[in-house]
Every structure is written in C-alpha cells, then in structure tokens.
Amino acid sequence: MTALLYTLGVVTFVVAILASIGLHEFGHLIPAKKFGCKVPQWFIGFGPTVWSKQIGDTEYGVKAIPLGGYVKIVGMLPPGAEDLVEETTYDEDGEPVHKVRRSNTGMFTQLISDARAAEWEYVKQHDTDRLFYRLPWWKKVIVMAGGPMVNIAIAFSLFVILFATYGNPRDEVVEPTVAAVPECVIPVSEERTTCEATDPETPALAAGIRPGDEIVSFNGTPFRDWESFQSLIRANADGDAVIEVRRDGELLTLETNTTVTLRQTSLEDETLTEVGFLGIQPEVHLATGGPLYTVGQMGTMTVETVEALGQLPVKVYEVGRAIVGLQERDPESPVSIVGGGRFAGEAASADFPLVDKLVTLLFLIASFNFFIGMFNFVPLLPLDGGHIAGALYEGLKRGLARLRGRPDPGHVDVAKLLPVAYVVGLAMLVMGVVLIVADLVVPLHLS
C-alpha cells in the first residue's frame, strides 16, 4: 500500500507539472494568435513526437522527453535573412521556398545565420503580416509574459485556497494563551520526554500557571508577542518572576522564580547558552488569509526567489560537490522535478492525515509553478524574460526617437543575442542534469 501511495504521489505531481507547462505554453499561444501571429506548433516535451493533432494551422502534441515544452511562433527574429536569400523556388502549392545563404565568417555569425535560415522554413508569402517581430513592443511583452504569468496565476490560485482554508505553514501565529505546562525541567542534552524523580518541577507549574491562561504581563512588562516575552524570561536568569494572567475573565498575579538551563537561542545557531527558563508552551496556529494576504506572502516569496536565483549557480556547484562526496548536501539546496516527485511520493505515503497529504502536494505544485514563473522572467535569452527585455528596449528606443524627432530605429534584432542564448541554454542544461543526478544519488527528503 505504501509503494502504491508513493507512486500515486509521484505521478500526480509529474502530471500536474506537465499540465502547468502546457498551460504556460498556452499563455504564449493564445495572445500570439489573438494578435494575428502564426503559431505552427504547441508541444509538451522534447525529442521524438509521441502524439500530435493538427487543429487549424497549429500542431498540438506530446514528445517523448517530458522535461519542458515549447510553442513555435513564426517570425521571432527580424528579417535579417532577407539579405541572405540566394534563390527562391516554389513548392507544389505555389508557395515560395527560399534558399538562404549560411554565412561562414565566424562561429557566432554562423549560429545567427542558421537561426535566421530556420525561421524561413515556416514563413510563406501570405504570412508577411503574421510575423512576431512586426508586433508593437507592448504586444510582444504580453505574448512573452503570458507564459510565466500563467504559472504565477496557478501558484496564486492554489496558495489563496490553501491560505484561506488550511493556513500558511510558513507563517505561524503564537498566541498569548498557554497550551501546556511541562511538569519538569529536562536537560536539553537528554533525549527524553518523560520526567524522572530527580528532575525539578518547572517554575510555571510551581507558580500555578494552567493551560488556557492568557498571559498579560511578565514582571510588569505587558505581553506584546511571544519573542519579546521569551526574551524577558531568558534575560531574567534565576530572578523573581511575577506573571499576570487572565483566567476565566479574572486577572491573577502569580509569583515564582525562573531557573537557569541550557537552551538553543535560535534555530540558526545550535550553540547552547545558559538562559532563564519558565516552562510554558503557547498555543500556535497557522496564519490564514484571503487574496490580499496571499499577495503579501507572494511578495515575500518573490524577494526570496530573486535572491535564490542570484545564488543558483553557487548552490548548484555545491550540489555537484555533494554528488562526488566532497560535502554534505544542503537541505535548502535546489531540487529538480525528480526531487519534487520524491517529495510528493513521500508525502503521499507518509503516516499523515489525508488532508495534510493533499495540502503538502498542493503546496509543492504551487511552489514549483511560482519558481517556474519567476525563473522565466530572468532577462536572458532563451528565457521569456530575454524576449521581454528586448521588446522593452525596442519600445524605449522608439519612444526616445519620437521624442527627439528622429527616424524610427526599427525593430531590435534579438538574433544578435543568440550566442548569449546558447551559453545560457547550455548552463541551464548542465544545472538541470546536476540537480537530477543529485536527486538520484544524494536525495533530499521531506522530513
């Protein structure tokens, strides 16, 4: 049964991500068609075609390697190739077939020339007004931003449902209400939860604090939040402690002495420090909220994701070192779709309530969609952000030319940046392979 649930979790996650990729490509295809562009292909995956169907002038299909997807929009490159046409013939339908000269004056020039030549394979005589590069710059931005915005919209939809119903695991709210009062002080070095005869009772128990009491103040300082309250206790060492609580609507003043014990003062620092100790556990619940709350949380995620993207090459390098055994893999390191599938399988097969399993799976799908969307906005070709940057630059150039009364500078030739695109594409391929290998060799686990 466990193996079946694990497999079901993996399959569900992979299908959801592939569906997200397909919707991402529809995010490009729909506005492109709306603006009159020719879109001959929409595919999920790469490599040999497994299935396809022609609908109108677009072929929809699935390929054998499910590691992405693409939509072919004709005319992404401006017509630099027109100057390289050395012969034009006509096919059986009377359409012109252009033989394009491929420049061999340098490697990068050759790459650009080959890319321009490939564009001509889809361009017919009646397609002149259906080429992407002819669109106004703002329409180009809409077409290219449509894909990643679909992923972000998917993430938002899932997050808003989860935050409004289950709560946000990243945002715990600590209430001033006492949830439990431990009976004794157990040394942190001893891995046990039951009291022994030699263990002293907690100061909170000695003071008479009970579960359900609402903390009002500590030594005259009003309760503001749990972190401040905890800091007051720790700074109190073994001094007098006067705790004011509200019980059944009545204010009570309880007195005791805090004791000194070794404790970890932060999650990041495992060093044990002697601090004051009272011995109460507060009520904790997950924060909930609607669309505005979700927008705020996704704003925080955006900042964190941008920082993570800036550190991505270094993080992947460290993952590579972990593969060959030079260091331990960081639990916060990036994962591939293989790692995400493993998390989904572990969540589905773990001894969790069904609701928690579903929530974990939905959080994984939402998080991957958010990252895919943000990653595609990176302003480098071949990512969508590279095309967006080119369109914005074109709009800026034309706007400045109008303001200065100068001639229209024309379209920005993104083909000149293709060498950058090939380098970035190769880097993405290498990073993807490293992460997939790591998720197989030194995998991270959900718990």
Disulfide bonds with the S-S distance in Angstrom:
Cys184-Cys195 1.90
